[in-house]
């Protein structure tokens, strides 16, 4: 009985361990997506700084109720 339990526990451990190893292989892909997203933001912010500021001012004015009607 104990041997069957040990075999089952070992099988579960192996399945869980292999699953973790497979997911770790995709880390470079996520790093690339993150770096590329940061690069896009870094390029777009200087070009759209004024428009983003105006949008933020308008949104805050609408929330606070000081927007011109």
Secondary structure as UniProt FT lines:
FT   HELIX           2..24
FT   TURN            25..26
FT   HELIX           27..64
//
